[in-house]
Amino acid sequence: MTDFNKNNINHSNFQGRINRAAAKAPKEIKTMEEQIKKMVQDLLKQESYITEYGDFSLVYSEFKNPIKDLIATDFMLKISKPPKHIENNEKKRYLEVVAYKLPAPIKSTRIIAVGEKDDILKKLKEPDIIKTIEKAARELSENLNDV
């Protein structure tokens, strides 16, 4: 049996392992306004995926609804191409807000801007776009209540 030094005892109140990654992780975004700002920034970062002309993959950003009063569980902001049956659709782009009610596959969509790539990107950079998106999201959530 070995003896140990009784004078070298650690008297700290350490309760377990420190998760340094969690300590450095950014705070979770809680307000709807902050979530929408992040969504807009995410779309602007994906600018290179939006083509000037023709087809392109869907460009979107989404978040979970932080407001318990609203019916929608998730929101999405997306840039898409109009359907082929619409005239002059090769350069047109839609900026859409989508509200989902999960787990049921119910959604409500609103187009908030139509134009070419540059028009949509300018719209995303407007100062009042956050309020426009938030208003549309709230109204879309109310529409889900009627379904």
N, C-alpha and C positions, 0 to 999 in steps of 0.2 A: 504494500500500500504506500502511496506517495503522500507526502505532506504538501500542503499548499500555503501560500503566503496569505494569512488572514488580514494583513494590513493593506493589501492591494485589491480591495473590493470596489467595484463600480456601483455607486449609489444613485445612478440616474433612474428616472422613471420610464425608461424605454419600454414600449409595449410591443414592439415587433419591427419588421423590416420597413425602411423608408422607401417609398416608391418615388424616386427622383423624377421619372418621366411624368408622372401625374402632377408633381409639384410644379414642373415647368410648363405643363400644358396650358393653353389659353383657356380662360373662363368660357363656359358654354354661353352662347348667345341666347338671351331670354326673350327680349321684346320682339314684337312682330316687325317693327321698323328696322331694328338691327338685322333681323333675318332677311328682310327684303333688300337692304343695302348690300349684304353679303351675296345675295342671289344676283343682283345687278352686276357687282364686281366680277362674279364668276362668269357671267355671260360675256362681259367685255374682255376677259382673258381668253375666251374661246373664239375671238374675232377671226382668227385665221381659218377656222373650220367652216365659216360662212362664205360661200362662193358668190361672186358678182353675178354669175349667169348659170342657169341650169340647176340640176339636182345637187343636193348635199345632205349629209346626215343630220338628223335632228340635233339641235344645240339647245341644252336646257340646264336648269339648276332648280333644285327643290329643297323644301324643308318641312319639318313636322310643325303642326299648328301649336303655338305656345299659349293661345287664348282658349280657355275652357268653355267660354260662352258660345263659341262658334261651332257649327255643325261639322264643318270640314275637318278632316284629320291631317291632311297634307296639302301643300300648295306647290305649284310649279310655275316657273316663268320660262317660256320657250320661244325660240325663233324657228319658224318653219316655212316651207314653201307652199303656196296655195295649190289646190288640186289642179289637175291637168285641164279640166273642162273650163276653167276661167281664162278669158282672153288675156293675152300679153302676160302670161304667168311666168315666163322665163327669168325675168329680173325682179319680180315682186317677192317680197318677204313679209311674213306676219310676225308681230310680237304679241304673244298670247299669255294670258294668265289662266291657270287651270286650278280648280279646287277639287279635291278628292274626298270621298267619304269611304274609308276602308273599315272593315274588311270587305264590305260589299263593293263591287266594282262600279261605283257610281261617280260620275264626274260632271263638272260644269265648266264651260270654257268661254272666255271672252277675248276678242281681238282688241288690243288697245292701240295698235299702230300698224299701218300698212305702208310699204314703200320699198325702195331699193335698199341694198345693204347699208349704204351710207346714211340713208334716212333713219333706219332702225337704230344704228349705232349713235346717231345724234340724239334720238329720242331717249336712249338709255342714259345719256350724259346730261339730260335736262335736270335742273334742280328740283322740279316738282314731280318727277317720275315716281319717287317713293310713295308720295301721297296718292297718286293715281293708281298705282298697283295695289296699295293697301285698301283703298276704297273698292276697287274691283274685286279683290279677294273677299272682302266682307260681304259684298252683294252676292257673289257666287256661292258663298257658304250658305247664305239665306235661301238661295235657289235650291240647294240640296235638301233643305227641309221640306220643300214641296214635292219632292220625288217619292 
